[in-house]
Amino acid sequence: MQPLLVDIKNETRVFANLQIVESLLIKVIQEYECRAANQHLVNCIGDLKGTDLFSRPEKTSTSTRVKMGEEEPNLLKVTEEVSSVVRNDDCVAEQFQPGTKISIELQQKHIQELRNSLSSVKSGMEQLRIQYSEDFTKIGRQLYILSNAASGYHKVLEDNRKLYNQIQDLKGNIRVYCRVRPFLPGQANSSSSVAGMEERTITIITPTKYGKDGSKSFTFNKVFGPAATQEEVFSDMQPLIRSVLDGFNVCIFAYGQTGSGKTYTMSGPNVLSEKSVGVNYRALNDLFNLQAQRKGTINYEISVQMIEIYNEQVRDLLQDSGNRKLEIRNTSQKGLAVPDASIVPVTSTSDVAELMNQGQKNRVVGSTAINDRSSRSHSCLTVHVQGHDLTSGTILRACMHLVDLAGSERVDKSEVVGDRLKEALYINKSLSALGDVIASLAQKNSHVPYRNSKLTQLLQDSLGGQAKTLMFVHISPEPDVVNETISTLKFAERVASVELGAAKANKEGGEVRELKEQIAWLKAALVKKEGEPENIQSTQSSPNIYGINKGNATPVFRKNRQPMEDVGNLEVRNNATPTQKALKFDIPGSGILVEHNSPNSVKNCWVDNAAVGDNQFENSNSVREQEPNLTTHTLLPNLFYQRYTPGPQRGRVESIPSQESDEFNGVTNSCSSDQDMVMSSSGRKVVGITNGGVSNKKKPRAKNDNNMTTRSTNPTCKSPPQSQKRLQTPVRSSVQKTPTKNGKQLLSGTDGRRTPSGKTNTVK
Ligand SMILES: Nc1ncnc2c1ncn2[C@@H]1O[C@H](COP(=O)(O)OP(=O)(O)OP(=O)(O)O)[C@@H](O)[C@H]1O
């Protein structure tokens, strides 16, 4: 029994040992599986080799189990045997599976190769990374430099533009900004006549006869596309507005075909918002802001006038009952072009906004097929500024005209009849007169026909004086008005070529003012002496036309003069009745030639009048025709007239002040800074009070005689010999029709002036 129990005990121990071995083997298997699952191939292979013994657990276990039942002291032996069995198994495996070993070696080799290539790839990648980061840093640096250069380039461009504008200022060129209206809501905007736009260039698609589309480019100071905001448009002209406060006269006018956006630019749309308000409001806002900034140094007084020219009549828009006809007097001693229009002092933008609203309400607008709110008149908001420099005592005066022209229109397209037709004809006629003036200025003609329309009379100081002038030319994008667009742009190009001479600030220091007053007084005394009865030989014909102020004990000189040429250009062709002539004209920039023989027969046709300068229509007489009572006196009420006395006193000129209380106030008038100058027959503005006569002979023209830039406002510049020459010139007498060789009738006292010999100069 005892040995049996011992046997059982031993057997139990062996069994327990076997269990331990088995659990060890299971752990090894799990480890292997885990490693295999992690695909650590290389290690696994190593492991495989190292654990071959355990790679066949079943076998090992079986072998081990074969020895089950042996006694405990044999356990180690059993284990050794297991190991040797396994080793034997391996040998057997080696013996019987040589291909496996080779493939393992091959795999190891491949793995090694892969490892090598992996590490070389890694190092390559690292190099690349370093390279890339260096490159990125370099690119970053270069980008930085480039962006700096780009912003520098833009700055240079901007500077260039400013310099260009300054050069233009110096030359006195009229600046021209072009603005393209967007398509209106509801309009099909499939195609636009605008092919492209750059900073200063606009290209238009031009339809040709042969069906092929071409293109034409126009260059201006600035081009604004349809997306340009009111603010952008204004910001570009801001410096111009500021110069008003520095004493420069400024004129900004909007030109373009009807419905092209002139009123939008100048005032804004019908419903105004802070964003949509136009140039007028912004300009005044700017003026008030600057006024506030300069408060401590300069005291400014600002006042406004608002008028319209409707059917060749000037009307006050700031008077609700503004039907009273007003006169334009470029020679007004107050410096006002329309002295009889209400002038209202303003102290804030809201004051002005109120006035402008009132003015807009009073303005004539009507509905046409092209624009349901078409301006039927030219409107002009004039801002007068007077500044008193508190430190230097200098007084400066300036004015700014903000002009919204009525649009040129083809009456067949606008489908107007009755009053609208009449308005259209007047509008087109005055624009035609504007074209003639621009053409004359561009060609530097000695005669500029300012007096052919109220519009050109109003703009005379801005176009022919020393003002800074900016024209906004507006175009519509619709292809069906492309011909009008091209014509408008051609006109604008011509305007841009006009050189007016550098603008001058209207500033005067106290000393200069005193000296001028002394000069004026001395001149007046001289005139008084010369005006004594023995010196007057032929003044009896119409004493009043000279505006003699009999009660004026001390005659004083008018500072402001009317350019003598402006009285001229009164030419009537014998082969056309005045009525026919008055209603035949071409409209600059619109390419429209309108013939209107009677109110009921309107014939208009398209003409591409690229050469705006071609005065296809000489309508000089038309103003007179509409104003039959216009005498020389009424035309030039403030002139300091000179009289020609034949015989021994030939050449004597008498200067007689007009009836108006026209004391020389010693300060350059705001809107007529150059009105103390007259245009010589050669086109040059000459200075002086008594030398305004027009030569009866064509003087040999100095090279620069035509140059509008050779001007001076300094009365002392007058050279005695020049004055003497001019003293020999005849003065205009009342208007007389004089037949000439070529069948034209010329009105003497015009450019076809009466000479001492009775001949009349004709001027083309
Ligand atoms: N830049 C613009 N952006 C949006 N709408 C515009 C722009 N310009 C013009 N318009 C719109 O086009 C229409 C015609 O413009 P506007 O009345 O200013 O033309 P106009 O040239 O003054 O015409 P007219 O000579 O007949 O008075 C208006 O409805 C106006 O609001």
The ligand as an SDF file (V2000), in Angstrom:
LIG
                    3D

 31 33  0  0  0  0  0  0  0  0999 V2000
  -22.1360  104.4890  -61.7250 N   0  0  0  0  0  0  0  0  0  0  0  0
  -23.4190  104.1700  -61.6670 C   0  0  0  0  0  0  0  0  0  0  0  0
  -23.8270  103.1700  -60.8600 N   0  0  0  0  0  0  0  0  0  0  0  0
  -25.1340  102.8440  -60.7890 C   0  0  0  0  0  0  0  0  0  0  0  0
  -26.1180  103.4580  -61.4780 N   0  0  0  0  0  0  0  0  0  0  0  0
  -25.7740  104.4550  -62.2890 C   0  0  0  0  0  0  0  0  0  0  0  0
  -24.4150  104.8680  -62.4240 C   0  0  0  0  0  0  0  0  0  0  0  0
  -24.3720  105.8700  -63.3030 N   0  0  0  0  0  0  0  0  0  0  0  0
  -25.6420  106.0890  -63.6730 C   0  0  0  0  0  0  0  0  0  0  0  0
  -26.4890  105.2480  -63.0710 N   0  0  0  0  0  0  0  0  0  0  0  0
  -27.9300  105.1990  -63.2670 C   0  0  0  0  0  0  0  0  0  0  0  0
  -28.1910  105.4020  -64.6420 O   0  0  0  0  0  0  0  0  0  0  0  0
  -29.3470  106.2010  -64.8360 C   0  0  0  0  0  0  0  0  0  0  0  0
  -28.9970  107.4300  -65.6830 C   0  0  0  0  0  0  0  0  0  0  0  0
  -28.0360  108.1830  -64.9670 O   0  0  0  0  0  0  0  0  0  0  0  0
  -28.0700  109.7810  -64.9280 P   0  0  0  0  0  0  0  0  0  0  0  0
  -29.4470  110.3090  -64.7580 O   0  0  0  0  0  0  0  0  0  0  0  0
  -27.0500  110.1980  -63.9440 O   0  0  0  0  0  0  0  0  0  0  0  0
  -27.5970  110.0760  -66.4190 O   0  0  0  0  0  0  0  0  0  0  0  0
  -27.3120  111.5050  -67.0610 P   0  0  0  0  0  0  0  0  0  0  0  0
  -26.0970  111.3400  -67.8840 O   0  0  0  0  0  0  0  0  0  0  0  0
  -27.2940  112.5620  -66.0210 O   0  0  0  0  0  0  0  0  0  0  0  0
  -28.5670  111.6470  -68.0120 O   0  0  0  0  0  0  0  0  0  0  0  0
  -29.1800  112.9910  -68.6120 P   0  0  0  0  0  0  0  0  0  0  0  0
  -28.1350  113.6400  -69.4280 O   0  0  0  0  0  0  0  0  0  0  0  0
  -30.3140  112.5150  -69.4500 O   0  0  0  0  0  0  0  0  0  0  0  0
  -29.6100  113.8200  -67.4630 O   0  0  0  0  0  0  0  0  0  0  0  0
  -29.8340  106.5640  -63.4550 C   0  0  0  0  0  0  0  0  0  0  0  0
  -30.8520  105.6550  -63.1240 O   0  0  0  0  0  0  0  0  0  0  0  0
  -28.6390  106.3420  -62.5560 C   0  0  0  0  0  0  0  0  0  0  0  0
  -29.0120  106.0150  -61.2390 O   0  0  0  0  0  0  0  0  0  0  0  0
  1  2  1  0
  2  3  1  0
  2  7  2  0
  3  4  2  0
  4  5  1  0
  5  6  2  0
  6  7  1  0
  6 10  1  0
  7  8  1  0
  8  9  2  0
  9 10  1  0
 10 11  1  0
 11 12  1  0
 11 30  1  0
 12 13  1  0
 13 14  1  0
 13 28  1  0
 14 15  1  0
 15 16  1  0
 16 17  2  0
 16 18  1  0
 16 19  1  0
 19 20  1  0
 20 21  2  0
 20 22  1  0
 20 23  1  0
 23 24  1  0
 24 25  2  0
 24 26  1  0
 24 27  1  0
 28 29  1  0
 28 30  1  0
 30 31  1  0
M  END
$$$$
